Amino acid sequence: MKSLIEEMATFVESTSFDDLTANSISKAEEVIFDLIGVGAYVKTHTPWGSIISNYYDKFGSVPSVKALCNGALFLGYELEDTLTESYLH
């Protein structure tokens, strides 16, 4: 019996871009652009964005540091939209 995460991984692995609806693609574009905008704002307009950028410049060759810095920049300010259907930002 597969675990839930294994079932989800199988579903994602078997899904192609052609399986996505136009609405799904549009929403994905919207949230990706929103995420990038928040990251750019945090980097250029907040003191912690500058700290994160300096940390990235110094240690960014380490993959886990890249992930940490990107996550901190992208979610470093409460500007992202909330998807109430899933209770996620």
C-alpha positions in Angstrom: 0.0 0.0 0.0 1.4 3.4 -1.0 1.6 6.2 1.4 -0.2 9.5 0.7 3.0 11.2 -0.4 3.8 8.3 -2.7 0.4 8.6 -4.3 0.8 12.3 -4.7 4.3 11.8 -6.3 2.9 9.2 -8.7 0.1 11.6 -9.7 2.5 14.5 -10.2 4.9 12.4 -12.1 2.2 11.1 -14.5 0.7 14.5 -15.1 1.9 16.4 -18.2 1.5 20.1 -19.1 -1.2 19.1 -21.6 -3.3 17.7 -18.7 -3.6 21.1 -17.2 -6.6 23.3 -17.8 -6.2 26.9 -19.1 -7.6 28.1 -15.8 -4.9 26.2 -13.9 -2.1 27.6 -16.1 -3.5 31.1 -15.7 -3.6 30.8 -11.9 -0.1 29.3 -11.8 1.2 32.2 -13.8 -0.6 34.7 -11.5 0.9 33.2 -8.3 4.4 32.9 -9.7 4.4 36.5 -10.8 3.0 37.5 -7.4 5.8 35.5 -5.7 8.5 37.1 -7.8 7.1 40.5 -7.1 7.1 40.0 -3.4 10.7 38.7 -3.5 11.8 41.7 -5.4 10.0 44.1 -3.0 11.5 42.4 0.0 15.0 42.5 -1.4 14.9 46.2 -2.4 12.7 47.7 0.3 13.3 46.0 3.6 16.2 45.8 6.0 15.9 42.0 6.2 15.9 41.7 2.4 19.3 43.3 2.4 20.6 41.0 5.1 19.2 38.0 3.2 20.8 39.2 -0.1 24.2 39.6 1.6 23.9 36.2 3.1 23.0 34.7 -0.3 26.0 36.5 -1.9 28.3 35.0 0.7 27.0 31.5 0.9 24.6 31.1 -2.1 26.7 28.3 -3.7 25.2 25.9 -1.1 21.9 24.5 -2.4 20.2 24.6 1.0 21.2 28.2 1.5 19.7 29.1 -1.9 16.4 27.5 -0.9 16.5 29.3 2.5 17.2 32.7 1.0 14.6 32.3 -1.8 12.0 31.2 0.7 12.8 34.0 3.1 12.6 36.6 0.3 9.5 35.3 -1.4 7.6 35.0 1.9 9.4 37.8 3.7 6.4 40.2 3.6 2.7 39.7 3.9 1.9 40.8 0.3 1.1 37.4 -1.1 -2.5 36.4 -1.8 -4.3 33.9 0.2 -6.1 31.0 -1.6 -9.0 30.6 0.8 -10.0 27.3 -0.8 -6.8 25.7 0.5 -6.0 27.9 3.4 -2.5 28.6 1.9 -0.8 31.8 0.8 
